[in-house]
Amino acid sequence: MMRRTCLAAAMLLVAGCGAARAQDRAPVLHTNEAEIGEVLQQSTLALDDPLAVFDAVFGQLPARVRVYPTENYFYVRFTVGGVTYVGNIRLAPPDRDRGRLSFSYNERPADWNADPRNRHATLGAAQGVAVEKTGPLLYRVTRSGKSVEFSLNDLSGVKPPPGFLKPDERLLGPVFDESGVRFFLVFNRRLKVFHFLLDETGPVADGWMPLKGTRIVVGKRTGFAFYPFDGRKVLVGVDARQSRLNTEFDGPFDQLPDNFIEGEALRDAILAAEPSIRGEIDRLGYFNDGSGRSLIHPYMLYRHISDLAVFDRCTRARRVTTADRPLCFVIDSQEAQRARPRPMALKRR
């Protein structure tokens, strides 16, 4: 799947008589003028040639970039012939240590263009691309005499506060989503379910609005829905349209903590939840036949914000025991296909 965010934007630094402190906090300004300038610009870029497109993208990067998302995607956006394209350069383990990276791009999906053609290439020495490790989570990529250092997001020091994890839970690692929101991915060993828990150890890149009549809060920017429970905020919902269009607000299923998973912890958790795929996945959950990755997607894709009320009803249901209440925040893969999915706790007899 393609993920996307903006590669570059028009920026205005607001200056004036105010103190330097106020200037430092001035927001980045995006203008319609700049956007129109982009879509009107003419280009002869050969869009069917991934290496030519890579050169056009790579050639505009600064000498050093930071890769925030934890599945190591550096997201880009560009416009050619009035059409906006989204793509990414990925330094995935173990490809990056074998001198390779992946590059992919497609037209930005829209309601009227929901499944555009994807173009993808694996690039390495054979294509004139060199990938060299220069330090912990730091890689130098060189092409045609130009080098760019890709600094992967080092979250090795990010830990939950004391008492955050419950006795049945194991921390699999910190997650930095392409939305800018951070999570902790945990596995409940007794109930055999995953949760994405909001990381509030630093600033949270969103503001909240309450869902009337429930305890749920919804992100004003992202649409991410959280249920406050046991002193944590559990991700329970992501807007279905954002997932369908594969935007930066499609949820953290595609940003697992690849650089920080210890040993067999992730594979053990996946197999505990889904023993039928034993022998079919590697330690990071990728299928051995190259068909994809085992999906960790415990939250609902909600069509209407009112759909989220089912989580509140579940936690109040008399037949749901205190011990089983974490199952109120999980939608399994079969139930996810229903128009009105029920949490796992309401499916149990």
C-alpha positions as a Python dict, from the first residue, in 0.01 Angstrom:
ca = {
    (1, 'M'): (0, 0, 0),
    (2, 'M'): (111, 349, -70),
    (3, 'R'): (132, 595, 215),
    (4, 'R'): (151, 960, 171),
    (5, 'T'): (237, 1293, 312),
    (6, 'C'): (370, 1616, 166),
    (7, 'L'): (729, 1629, 40),
    (8, 'A'): (744, 2005, 27),
    (9, 'A'): (515, 2300, 86),
    (10, 'A'): (523, 2675, 57),
    (11, 'M'): (642, 2815, 388),
    (12, 'L'): (604, 3163, 531),
    (13, 'L'): (789, 3269, 845),
    (14, 'V'): (580, 3529, 1015),
    (15, 'A'): (801, 3811, 1140),
    (16, 'G'): (727, 4141, 1305),
    (17, 'C'): (773, 4330, 1625),
    (18, 'G'): (697, 4033, 1850),
    (19, 'A'): (954, 3854, 2058),
    (20, 'A'): (1175, 3587, 1900),
    (21, 'R'): (991, 3329, 2104),
    (22, 'A'): (665, 3409, 1924),
    (23, 'Q'): (842, 3399, 1588),
    (24, 'D'): (985, 3053, 1663),
    (25, 'R'): (635, 2922, 1715),
    (26, 'A'): (481, 3070, 1404),
    (27, 'P'): (295, 2800, 1207),
    (28, 'V'): (400, 2686, 861),
    (29, 'L'): (170, 2850, 609),
    (30, 'H'): (42, 2671, 297),
    (31, 'T'): (-110, 2892, 28),
    (32, 'N'): (-351, 2824, -255),
    (33, 'E'): (-121, 3032, -473),
    (34, 'A'): (161, 2781, -423),
    (35, 'E'): (-70, 2484, -485),
    (36, 'I'): (-197, 2630, -810),
    (37, 'G'): (161, 2701, -915),
    (38, 'E'): (239, 2332, -868),
    (39, 'V'): (-54, 2201, -1073),
    (40, 'L'): (8, 2448, -1357),
    (41, 'Q'): (376, 2366, -1385),
    (42, 'Q'): (463, 2166, -1697),
    (43, 'S'): (686, 1860, -1680),
    (44, 'T'): (820, 1601, -1921),
    (45, 'L'): (891, 1344, -1648),
    (46, 'A'): (862, 986, -1778),
    (47, 'L'): (610, 854, -1527),
    (48, 'D'): (635, 496, -1651),
    (49, 'D'): (1006, 487, -1567),
    (50, 'P'): (1049, 437, -1189),
    (51, 'L'): (1420, 514, -1203),
    (52, 'A'): (1356, 846, -1380),
    (53, 'V'): (1091, 936, -1122),
    (54, 'F'): (1325, 834, -840),
    (55, 'D'): (1591, 1065, -986),
    (56, 'A'): (1341, 1353, -996),
    (57, 'V'): (1247, 1296, -631),
    (58, 'F'): (1593, 1214, -498),
    (59, 'G'): (1747, 1508, -679),
    (60, 'Q'): (1533, 1753, -477),
    (61, 'L'): (1608, 1609, -134),
    (62, 'P'): (1838, 1793, 107),
    (63, 'A'): (2162, 1636, 227),
    (64, 'R'): (1986, 1481, 528),
    (65, 'V'): (1626, 1378, 587),
    (66, 'R'): (1445, 1228, 883),
    (67, 'V'): (1221, 926, 840),
    (68, 'Y'): (955, 949, 1111),
    (69, 'P'): (728, 644, 1048),
    (70, 'T'): (847, 324, 1216),
    (71, 'E'): (810, 102, 908),
    (72, 'N'): (1083, 324, 759),
    (73, 'Y'): (888, 493, 479),
    (74, 'F'): (994, 840, 364),
    (75, 'Y'): (677, 976, 208),
    (76, 'V'): (671, 1218, -82),
    (77, 'R'): (420, 1404, -297),
    (78, 'F'): (464, 1569, -636),
    (79, 'T'): (250, 1696, -922),
    (80, 'V'): (297, 1621, -1291),
    (81, 'G'): (65, 1738, -1568),
    (82, 'G'): (-193, 1865, -1321),
    (83, 'V'): (-211, 1525, -1146),
    (84, 'T'): (-86, 1472, -790),
    (85, 'Y'): (125, 1164, -718),
    (86, 'V'): (214, 1016, -381),
    (87, 'G'): (496, 778, -307),
    (88, 'N'): (770, 667, -75),
    (89, 'I'): (1131, 567, -45),
    (90, 'R'): (1160, 279, 199),
    (91, 'L'): (1466, 154, 384),
    (92, 'A'): (1322, -169, 517),
    (93, 'P'): (1503, -431, 718),
    (94, 'P'): (1678, -638, 596),
    (95, 'D'): (1688, -480, 245),
    (96, 'R'): (1879, -172, 360),
    (97, 'D'): (2164, -382, 500),
    (98, 'R'): (2187, -561, 166),
    (99, 'G'): (2238, -234, -17),
    (100, 'R'): (1881, -199, -145),
    (101, 'L'): (1580, 28, -104),
    (102, 'S'): (1230, 28, -246),
    (103, 'F'): (1062, 313, -432),
    (104, 'S'): (695, 329, -523),
    (105, 'Y'): (444, 589, -638),
    (106, 'N'): (94, 627, -780),
    (107, 'E'): (-170, 889, -848),
    (108, 'R'): (-315, 1011, -520),
    (109, 'P'): (-632, 808, -458),
    (110, 'A'): (-964, 991, -450),
    (111, 'D'): (-1329, 891, -425),
    (112, 'W'): (-1347, 906, -805),
    (113, 'N'): (-1006, 740, -855),
    (114, 'A'): (-987, 493, -570),
    (115, 'D'): (-750, 233, -715),
    (116, 'P'): (-484, 400, -931),
    (117, 'R'): (-201, 201, -1084),
    (118, 'N'): (99, 154, -858),
    (119, 'R'): (453, 167, -989),
    (120, 'H'): (726, 6, -781),
    (121, 'A'): (1097, -72, -806),
    (122, 'T'): (1364, -224, -585),
    (123, 'L'): (1681, -23, -637),
    (124, 'G'): (2039, -118, -561),
    (125, 'A'): (2382, -145, -715),
    (126, 'A'): (2245, -281, -1043),
    (127, 'Q'): (2046, 41, -1089),
    (128, 'G'): (2330, 268, -979),
    (129, 'V'): (2191, 323, -629),
    (130, 'A'): (2419, 266, -330),
    (131, 'V'): (2280, 216, 22),
    (132, 'E'): (2538, 225, 301),
    (133, 'K'): (2492, 204, 677),
    (134, 'T'): (2687, 485, 842),
    (135, 'G'): (2563, 453, 1199),
    (136, 'P'): (2280, 318, 1415),
    (137, 'L'): (1959, 381, 1215),
    (138, 'L'): (2152, 605, 975),
    (139, 'Y'): (2194, 524, 604),
    (140, 'R'): (2361, 707, 318),
    (141, 'V'): (2196, 670, -22),
    (142, 'T'): (2402, 772, -327),
    (143, 'R'): (2294, 807, -688),
    (144, 'S'): (2476, 979, -975),
    (145, 'G'): (2720, 1154, -743),
    (146, 'K'): (2459, 1286, -499),
    (147, 'S'): (2428, 1151, -144),
    (148, 'V'): (2145, 1186, 106),
    (149, 'E'): (2156, 1063, 465),
    (150, 'F'): (1834, 900, 581),
    (151, 'S'): (1800, 924, 958),
    (152, 'L'): (1556, 659, 1076),
    (153, 'N'): (1348, 747, 1379),
    (154, 'D'): (1532, 631, 1691),
    (155, 'L'): (1264, 553, 1948),
    (156, 'S'): (1480, 309, 2143),
    (157, 'G'): (1459, 534, 2449),
    (158, 'V'): (1080, 572, 2436),
    (159, 'K'): (923, 363, 2710),
    (160, 'P'): (579, 362, 2875),
    (161, 'P'): (557, 526, 3216),
    (162, 'P'): (564, 305, 3528),
    (163, 'G'): (241, 110, 3573),
    (164, 'F'): (129, 170, 3213),
    (165, 'L'): (146, -197, 3113),
    (166, 'K'): (-89, -443, 3280),
    (167, 'P'): (26, -785, 3408),
    (168, 'D'): (-110, -970, 3104),
    (169, 'E'): (47, -734, 2850),
    (170, 'R'): (378, -738, 2666),
    (171, 'L'): (517, -429, 2498),
    (172, 'L'): (618, -504, 2139),
    (173, 'G'): (752, -158, 2068),
    (174, 'P'): (688, 211, 2006),
    (175, 'V'): (503, 317, 1691),
    (176, 'F'): (535, 649, 1510),
    (177, 'D'): (251, 673, 1260),
    (178, 'E'): (269, 878, 940),
    (179, 'S'): (-7, 1093, 1088),
    (180, 'G'): (245, 1211, 1349),
    (181, 'V'): (60, 1032, 1632),
    (182, 'R'): (264, 794, 1849),
    (183, 'F'): (149, 464, 1999),
    (184, 'F'): (268, 169, 2201),
    (185, 'L'): (189, -165, 2039),
    (186, 'V'): (107, -418, 2312),
    (187, 'F'): (-8, -779, 2314),
    (188, 'N'): (-241, -922, 2579),
    (189, 'R'): (-103, -1272, 2633),
    (190, 'R'): (-408, -1401, 2824),
    (191, 'L'): (-672, -1279, 2579),
    (192, 'K'): (-441, -1308, 2273),
    (193, 'V'): (-526, -967, 2128),
    (194, 'F'): (-329, -660, 2021),
    (195, 'H'): (-390, -297, 2120),
    (196, 'F'): (-250, 31, 1994),
    (197, 'L'): (-226, 253, 2303),
    (198, 'L'): (-172, 626, 2268),
    (199, 'D'): (177, 738, 2369),
    (200, 'E'): (131, 1050, 2581),
    (201, 'T'): (488, 1065, 2711),
    (202, 'G'): (544, 1358, 2471),
    (203, 'P'): (326, 1608, 2284),
    (204, 'V'): (30, 1448, 2107),
    (205, 'A'): (-17, 1564, 1748),
    (206, 'D'): (-393, 1612, 1771),
    (207, 'G'): (-672, 1780, 1963),
    (208, 'W'): (-975, 1604, 2108),
    (209, 'M'): (-1349, 1629, 2079),
    (210, 'P'): (-1576, 1410, 2294),
    (211, 'L'): (-1831, 1175, 2141),
    (212, 'K'): (-2156, 1275, 2307),
    (213, 'G'): (-2299, 1018, 2548),
    (214, 'T'): (-1979, 811, 2562),
    (215, 'R'): (-1631, 820, 2710),
    (216, 'I'): (-1477, 817, 2362),
    (217, 'V'): (-1265, 1104, 2231),
    (218, 'V'): (-1199, 1163, 1862),
    (219, 'G'): (-899, 1341, 1711),
    (220, 'K'): (-1003, 1664, 1541),
    (221, 'R'): (-724, 1633, 1284),
    (222, 'T'): (-687, 1258, 1237),
    (223, 'G'): (-1031, 1119, 1315),
    (224, 'F'): (-862, 858, 1537),
    (225, 'A'): (-1103, 745, 1812),
    (226, 'F'): (-978, 646, 2157),
    (227, 'Y'): (-1144, 490, 2458),
    (228, 'P'): (-996, 597, 2795),
    (229, 'F'): (-952, 276, 2994),
    (230, 'D'): (-730, 183, 3289),
    (231, 'G'): (-543, 512, 3265),
    (232, 'R'): (-458, 468, 2895),
    (233, 'K'): (-627, 568, 2569),
    (234, 'V'): (-696, 264, 2351),
    (235, 'L'): (-731, 317, 1977),
    (236, 'V'): (-1077, 184, 1886),
    (237, 'G'): (-1162, 350, 1555),
    (238, 'V'): (-1025, 495, 1231),
    (239, 'D'): (-1235, 666, 965),
    (240, 'A'): (-1319, 410, 692),
    (241, 'R'): (-1287, 663, 411),
    (242, 'Q'): (-932, 753, 514),
    (243, 'S'): (-844, 384, 512),
    (244, 'R'): (-1006, 329, 172),
    (245, 'L'): (-812, 619, 21),
    (246, 'N'): (-496, 514, 205),
    (247, 'T'): (-424, 859, 347),
    (248, 'E'): (-191, 945, 633),
    (249, 'F'): (-496, 900, 860),
    (250, 'D'): (-555, 534, 765),
    (251, 'G'): (-439, 407, 1104),
    (252, 'P'): (-117, 256, 1246),
    (253, 'F'): (-158, -97, 1105),
    (254, 'D'): (109, -8, 848),
    (255, 'Q'): (363, 136, 1093),
    (256, 'L'): (477, -147, 1316),
    (257, 'P'): (788, -93, 1534),
    (258, 'D'): (1019, -285, 1300),
    (259, 'N'): (1345, -137, 1431),
    (260, 'F'): (1264, -208, 1796),
    (261, 'I'): (1109, -558, 1805),
    (262, 'E'): (1313, -789, 2021),
    (263, 'G'): (1389, -1136, 1887),
    (264, 'E'): (1081, -1345, 1821),
    (265, 'A'): (840, -1130, 2024),
    (266, 'L'): (623, -1021, 1732),
    (267, 'R'): (608, -1358, 1560),
    (268, 'D'): (525, -1529, 1892),
    (269, 'A'): (240, -1284, 1950),
    (270, 'I'): (100, -1323, 1597),
    (271, 'L'): (110, -1702, 1621),
    (272, 'A'): (-54, -1697, 1963),
    (273, 'A'): (-342, -1500, 1809),
    (274, 'E'): (-344, -1692, 1479),
    (275, 'P'): (-178, -2035, 1517),
    (276, 'S'): (-297, -2148, 1171),
    (277, 'I'): (-11, -1957, 1003),
    (278, 'R'): (268, -2122, 1200),
    (279, 'G'): (569, -2178, 977),
    (280, 'E'): (448, -1922, 721),
    (281, 'I'): (588, -1595, 859),
    (282, 'D'): (924, -1449, 954),
    (283, 'R'): (1008, -1272, 1280),
    (284, 'L'): (853, -945, 1158),
    (285, 'G'): (531, -1109, 1042),
    (286, 'Y'): (604, -1114, 668),
    (287, 'F'): (481, -1421, 482),
    (288, 'N'): (763, -1637, 353),
    (289, 'D'): (610, -1652, 4),
    (290, 'G'): (634, -1273, -33),
    (291, 'S'): (257, -1224, -42),
    (292, 'G'): (248, -958, 229),
    (293, 'R'): (242, -918, 604),
    (294, 'S'): (19, -1056, 876),
    (295, 'L'): (-233, -783, 953),
    (296, 'I'): (-249, -629, 1301),
    (297, 'H'): (-568, -426, 1285),
    (298, 'P'): (-767, -455, 1611),
    (299, 'Y'): (-965, -130, 1572),
    (300, 'M'): (-1286, -49, 1384),
    (301, 'L'): (-1308, 124, 1049),
    (302, 'Y'): (-1609, 340, 1126),
    (303, 'R'): (-1837, 479, 855),
    (304, 'H'): (-2026, 715, 1084),
    (305, 'I'): (-1895, 854, 1409),
    (306, 'S'): (-2204, 719, 1584),
    (307, 'D'): (-2079, 365, 1504),
    (308, 'L'): (-1822, 411, 1780),
    (309, 'A'): (-2087, 405, 2052),
    (310, 'V'): (-2077, 23, 2045),
    (311, 'F'): (-1752, 33, 2244),
    (312, 'D'): (-1918, 225, 2523),
    (313, 'R'): (-2213, -13, 2522),
    (314, 'C'): (-1973, -305, 2543),
    (315, 'T'): (-1792, -177, 2852),
    (316, 'R'): (-2129, -123, 3022),
    (317, 'A'): (-2270, -464, 2928),
    (318, 'R'): (-2340, -682, 3233),
    (319, 'R'): (-2237, -1001, 3055),
    (320, 'V'): (-1885, -868, 2992),
    (321, 'T'): (-1669, -949, 3291),
    (322, 'T'): (-1403, -712, 3418),
    (323, 'A'): (-1136, -959, 3307),
    (324, 'D'): (-1274, -967, 2952),
    (325, 'R'): (-1326, -593, 2917),
    (326, 'P'): (-1012, -541, 2702),
    (327, 'L'): (-1194, -747, 2438),
    (328, 'C'): (-1441, -460, 2411),
    (329, 'F'): (-1177, -270, 2212),
    (330, 'V'): (-1102, -534, 1948),
    (331, 'I'): (-1282, -599, 1619),
    (332, 'D'): (-1171, -931, 1466),
    (333, 'S'): (-1116, -979, 1092),
    (334, 'Q'): (-1445, -1164, 1030),
    (335, 'E'): (-1654, -914, 1222),
    (336, 'A'): (-1486, -626, 1039),
    (337, 'Q'): (-1672, -728, 721),
    (338, 'R'): (-2012, -659, 880),
    (339, 'A'): (-2193, -329, 839),
    (340, 'R'): (-2213, -294, 1218),
    (341, 'P'): (-1926, -492, 1366),
    (342, 'R'): (-1934, -601, 1727),
    (343, 'P'): (-1634, -607, 1961),
    (344, 'M'): (-1498, -950, 2051),
    (345, 'A'): (-1638, -928, 2405),
    (346, 'L'): (-1994, -914, 2269),
    (347, 'K'): (-1936, -1215, 2046),
    (348, 'R'): (-1833, -1443, 2330),
    (349, 'R'): (-2106, -1651, 2485),
}
